[in-house]
């Protein structure tokens, strides 16, 4: 049903300058694994094996990461260090990767539209790698939770979480009719509203499942906040014409697009997965 996951990964990562002057923010390591790999692993956990990545200038290292490094593998062949590559080898064996470039940075909506050539006419997931979502061992990942919902409802779904009202200006914010305690049918959504204009404190985070009609809507979406093509505006049109759901996911999310969130994620992952 859903086979492909789109990763918009062309942004400059300016909040991490000077590190991101020569290094994609998606390759920043949380402990010893880059953000983009966490996202790919989450997609695989949800049964998605075709990774579609929208890149830009200076992002070649992402392509190299999901490829064979003959010199490195030759040097560590037969040593205990070879085990360090087993995770990435498993990913490469079980998935395919395709890439296209976003020539101009015109917003998330434009990045998703750029990925149409890799997606085609089928439903797909979107992961923003700098939103790191983690769950307890044995629980479904956030994207796996959303794929299960899609099988039931067959419409676009966005992941949301409650944020403090003084932070709503950083997000797309939704309001809607509660279907059950963790699902809302969206009536309205606003991109980066002022506190007094926010319809709620339910903020959209970087996990989406989108139906393919979103591409035609995006083609006809005029630039919004910041002069960019906003996926929020396209989803609002989709909600008005049909149905878009918001899902309060089970798990923990770190905003690794911010330095504070990145440090919190690193500390959490080290304690959870690496410390004895």
N, C-alpha and C positions, 0 to 999 in steps of 0.2 A: 504493500500500500504506500508506504513512505520509504523511499530508498536513498534519498539524497539529502545532504545537509550542507547548507551554504554558510560560509564564513566570510563576512565582510572584514577585510584585513588590509585596507589600503591607507588607513589614517596615519597621520604623522606622529602621534603619541607625544605631543608637545609638553604635556605635564611631566614627562620623564626626561626632558632635555637636561644635560647634554647626552645622556646615555643613548637616547633614541635618535641621535644625529646619524649614527651609523648602524644602529641595531633596531629591528622592528620591535615595537612594544609587545607584539604577540610572541616574541621569542624570549622575553624576560623570564628568567627561571624562578619558579616558586620552589624553593629548595634546589632540586637538581633536574627539574622537568619544566620545559617552557609552557607558557599559558596555552598556546595553540594545541599542544599535545593533550593537556587536560580536556580541552574541548572535543578533540577527535575521539578520545577514549569515551567520553560521555555519549557522543553520537553512536559509536559502535555498541555501547551498552543498550541503546534503544533500538538496535537492529538496523541502523543506517550504515551502509558500507561504501557509499559513493560520496566522497568529500569534494565539494566545489568551493574553491577559494578565490575570492576577489582580492587581488594584490595591487601594488603600485610600485613606483620606482623605489629602489633600495630594499626590496623585500625578498630578494633571491634566497636568503638564508632559510626561509620557510620551506621553499621547494627542496633545498639541499637536505633539510632535516628529515624529510620523508623520502629519502633516497639512500642508496648504498654509498658508503664512503670506503672505497677500496683500500686507500692508503691506511686509514685508521684501523680497519678490520684486519688488514694484513699485520699491522704492528702488534695488535693485542691478541691475535689468533693463538689459541692454546694456553692463554693465561687466565687467571681468575677475573681479570677485568672484562673479559668477553661477556660475562653474565650481565654487565651493565647495559648492554645493547639489546637484551632479549625482549624487553617491552616494546621498543620501537620496531624491532624485527617483526614481532607479532602483528603490530598495526599495519606494517607494510604488506604482510602476507594476506591479511584479511580485508584490506580496503583498497580502493582506487582513489587517485587524486587528480583533479583537473584544475586548471588555473586560467583566469582571465584578468586583464588589467583595467582598473578604473583610472582613466587618464586625468580626469579632473575630480577634485573632492567637492561634491555637491550635496552631501548629506547621506544619511543611512538609506533613505528611500531610493536615491540614485544608485547607491552601491548594490542594493538588492536587485534593482532593475538591470544593472550591468551584468549580474549573474544569470540573467534569463537564458543566455546562450548555453550555459552549463546545465541548467535545470530542465528546460523544455516545458511541456504542457502536463505537469503532474504536481501533486502536493509535495511540499518539502519543508524541512526544518531550517531554522536560522539560529546559529549560536554566535554571540559576541564574546570572543575569547577573553576579553578583559573583565567580564562578569564570571567569576569562578564560583561554581555551584557545587557544593559537596553534601553528601548524605551519609548516614550511618551505615556501617557494613551490613550488607544483606538487604538494604532498602533499594527500591528503584531510584535511579538517578532522576533528576528533574526532567530531562528530555524524555526518558522512558515513561515517566508519569504522564507527560503530555501526549505522547504517541498513543497510549491507552485511551485517553480521552478522545483523541481524534477518531479512533475506531468506533467510538460510540456516537459522536456528534457530527463528524464529517464537515467541519467548518474551521475557519482560522481561529487560532488560540494564542493568547499572549500570557506569559507568566507575569504575575504581579506580587508585590509584597508591600506591607504597610511601612511607610517611612515617616519621620517627624515632619510636621507641617512646615517647618522652616527649611526643609530640603526639597519640597515638591518642585521648586523652580529648576531642578536639575534633570527632571524626568518628564516622560509622557505620563499623564495621570488619567485614570478612567473613573467612570461612574456607571452603574448599571443595576439591573434587577437580579437579586440573589436567587439562584436556582437551587443551590445547596450551600452549606457553610463555607465551601472553598471554591465555588464557581459562580461567576456573574455573567449575565448576558449584557453586553456593553450597549449603553444608550448614548454615551458621549465620551469623548477623550480629548484632552488638550495637551499640546506640547509645551513643556517648560512654563507653566502658568505662574503668575505671581501668587503669593500665599492666599490673598483675598479672593482670587479668581479660581482657585483649584476646586474641582467638584468633589474631591475626596483626598485621602492620603494614600490611595492605592496606586503605586508607581509601577510602570512597566519596566521589567529588567530584560537582560539580553538573551531571552529564549522565546522563540516564536515557532508556531506551525502555520504555514500559509497555503492557501489554495491558489492554483495557478492564475485565476482571474485577477490576482493582485497586480500582475505585470501590466495589464491594460489600464488598470486604475492608476498605477504609478505614472504611466506614459501621459496621462491626462491630469496629473496633479501639479498644480502651480507651486512655485517655491513659497515656503512658509517661514517659520521662525528662523532668523539668521540668514534668510535668503537661500535656504537649502530645501531640497525635496524631502519632506518628512514622511517616514513610514506611518507615523501616527495619523497624519491627514488622510492617507490612503486607506488605512484601516477604519477610520471613521466613516468614510464613504461606503466601504464594504459592509460595515455594521448597519448603516442606514438602509442599504439595499437588501440585506439578508440577515446574517448572524455572525457575530464575532464574540468569542468567549474569553473571559479573563479567569485565570486559574491561580489561586493562592497555593503555591507549591510547598511541598514538604522537603525541608533541607535548609542549608545555610549558604548564604550568598556573600561573596566578598567583592567589593568594587576595586578591582585591581587596576583600573584606570587612574586611580588616585594613589598617591604615595602612602597615605595612612592605611588604606585598604589593602595595598600590596604587602605592606609590612605585617598587618594582621593576618593575612592569608599565609604568609611564609611561616610565621610563628605557629599558627594553628596546624598547618600541615607537618611541620617538623615534630611537634608534640604528638600529633595523631599517628603519623606514619613512620617516623624515622628514629625518634628518641627511644631509648631502652627503658 
